[in-house]
């Protein structure tokens, strides 16, 4: 996390009324004959602020 990000996050949640959080794995399509690639993801949406954030990681 970024320095002082806890303060920023707590201020955002003061204004946020609804949120959705999701995470899991997705399969990235590859050419036929190659091994498929899996990526982990985490996503959050703050509905009344119209904000969406996501991060994608490795296997």
Order of alpha helices (4+ residues) and beta strands (2+ residues): alpha-beta-beta-beta
